[in-house]
Amino acid sequence: MQVHGPGLAAPLPCHHLALGGGGLAHLIVRLFIWHEIGRLIRYLWRIPTFGPYIVIGLAIVVVGLLIWRQARRSTWRGRGRGGSARRGTGAGPRDW
């Protein structure tokens, strides 16, 4: 038996069928990840004596990292902008 075509896809009867649904699958994966994060937070919260402190501390760290990342991004984008930071103002080819 000879199969002419690309590798293993030739014997399959529906190898050209595109199912789609990438957006739905992406949503389901994200919901699953958030569900697991919620379960982890509830598990940590139930640790006797120190659970709430751990969760609150993790939340403060996450918020701090988000703020720090945003501040770094805005300063990085701000470099090299403006008239004095560049060679010229862009008025012409010999404006340097």
N, C-alpha and C positions, 0 to 999 in steps of 0.2 A: 504494500500500500504506500503510495507516494502522496505526500501532502505538499501542494505548492502554495506558499504564502508565508507570512511572518510567524515563525516559531510555533508556539502553542495556541495562538489565537485562531489559526485557520480551522482546526476541528470544532471549535465552539460555534454553535449556531447563532448566538446573539452577541458577537464580539463588537458589533458596531452600535449597540444600544447604549445611549447616553441617558442615565437616570436623572441627573441633576440633583437638586435639593441640597446644594452646598451651603446655602444660607441657613436652612433648617438644621442641618447637621452641625454647623458651627454654633448655632443657638443652643442646641441640645448639649453639646460638649461644654459650652460656657456655663449653662445651668448646672450641669453635673459638677464642674469645678467649684462653683460658688456654693453648691450644696455641701460638698466635702469640706470647704473652708468653714462653713457654718457649723458643721458637725464638730470640727476640730476646736472651734471657739467654745462651743457648749461643753465639750469634754474638758478643756482647760479650765473653764469657769467652775466646774464641779469639783476641782481639786480642793480638798479641805484647807482652810486657812489662807493659802496664797493664790488660789485660782483667780479671783477677780483682779488682784494686783498684777498677775502675769498678763491677763488679757488687756487691761488698761495700759500697761507698759508697752505691750506690742502695738497697740493702737497708736500710742504717742510716737513710737519709733516710726511706724508707717507714715503717719502724717508729717513728721519731721523730714523723712526721706523724700516725700513728695514735694514739700516746700523747697528743700535744698536742691532737688533736681530741677524744679521750675526756675529757681534763681540762677542756677548754673547755665541753664539753657538760654535765659534772657541775656546774661552777660556775654555768653559765647556768640550769640547772634548780633550783639551790639558792637563787637569788635570790627574795626575796619570800616565803619560807617561814618559819614560826616565828611566835611570838606577838608579838615586838617589832617585826618587820619589817612586819607588816600593821597596819591600823588597830585591829583588835580580835581577840578570840579566837574569834569566831563564836558567842558565847553567846546573842546576841539582836540584834534589828534596830537598837537604839540603843547598841550596844557599840562606840563609837568615841570 
